[in-house]
């Protein structure tokens, strides 16, 4: 590392010295007749590129092979140089002499996710085709068997599968020949099969099976049907062995159905569907079986708990968790600042400081959510049960949601117990045979009560006692402000103050909560400044 730093310092000083002495910034040389900026881009020397552009180097000049600086940086996978050139005004879709764009070169030559993803984020289009072959970036990625680039273009860049090249071959036709290849990846293979099925007019059932709207409704409705059918089988007047066989067949059918229907996007909403289905049948069970037994007052209390539950649930689900947003100009300005401060050689683009997916300076305590593909301030975790990230904007509502859900499940257990006492004269051991549906609902309420109690206890322990988020507790060994304190949180102020900070109130004036804008707190600031 010391040698590398010395080399970088020497290179910067030599370039600055030569420029001060009148060296021509766009002089051409070597077999490729390349300019100094093109050589810097080829070698990935970000600091050299910064000095040369400041001195007036022209990034649009091409070498003997017809490539400008941006094409060379993309060819050799120098993401920081690509980012800096685009931030300084180089068009991300600028073609070389043969019509190849930087995105095409990145997909043809580089196996990593960047700089292809970076170029897409900066506005590069996957639609242009080169002049020699008529290939788009996706054509080139498939020809190179570059699984990462194919996945980035198809899943992230929404590249078209139906654009033919000069030979009339579409990316879809090329990918169908590799649909079962291991290098392609399951997600892309599934997308290819889905696209081919929707384009086909022969098999209506196959098109329906891959129709996204139809699959969405199936995934949403399956938990509702599964809960009801399970209860229906339990209520059936049949031998226990037959019931067990029917339930086994039912769950096997549901397993095959969900495997056929679920992709990564639908898997994210499936837990939410399970939660909503369970609550719907809780309400129906209370209205039909419990309310006639317990009377109006307990039913009103149950509904009040439900109101609190739905309010906190909707705020957890639909509220902004603290997504860090920036305009395109802000992103480009950040890239320029980090590059000119030291760039890749000086650590300006290290992952702890910069999110290469969102092109944002990472605020303190933030994290990029891979599920939602966004950076969230004071990130705690991504919760599948509310289909949203939990962060600075909705963490309090999420903890309130857990508390309200505990109360509701407690009321449900009590209400079902009273209904079973009224309907079944025998001991509790006979209740499942007496009223299987109520026993099934009670089992679900007890299970929800258990896991919600565990989750709520963990959340309160982390927030109040330790003063950290779930993400920080799992990854504290990676954060230097935790390393400096031996893994302890630098943000804790003691249990009572932590609780006041979390709730945003002073507990009737006894404490003074500290308001913090975690979306604006930069990593370059000392963590101790916030405690």
Secondary structure, 3 states (H helix, E strand, C coil): CHHHHHHHHHHHHHHHHHHHCCCCCCCEECCCCEEHHHHHHHHCCHHHHHHHHHCCCCCCCCCCCCCCHHHHHHHCCCHHHHHHHHHCCCCCCCCCCCCCCHHHHHHHHCCCCCCHHHHHHCCCCCCCCCCCCCCCHHHHHHHCCCHHHHHHHHHHCCCCCCCECCCCCEHHHHHHCCCCCCCCCHHHHHHHHHHHHHHCCCCHHHHHHHCHHHHHHHHHHHHHHHHHHHHHHHHCCCCHHHHHHHHHHHHHHHHHHHHHHCCHHHHHHHHHHHHHHHHHHHHHHHHHHHHHHHCHHHHHHHHHHHHHHHHHHHHHHHCCCCECCCCHHHHHHHHHHHHHHCHHHHCCCCCCCEECCCCEECECCCEEECCCCEEECCCCEEECCCCEEECCCCHHHHHHHHHHHHHHHHHHHHHHHHHHHHHCCCCHHHHHHHCHHHHHHHHHHHHHHHHHHHHHHHHHHHHHHHCCCHHHHHHHHHCHHHHCCCCCCCCCCCHHHHHHHHHCCCCCCCCCCCCCCCCCCECCCCHHHHC
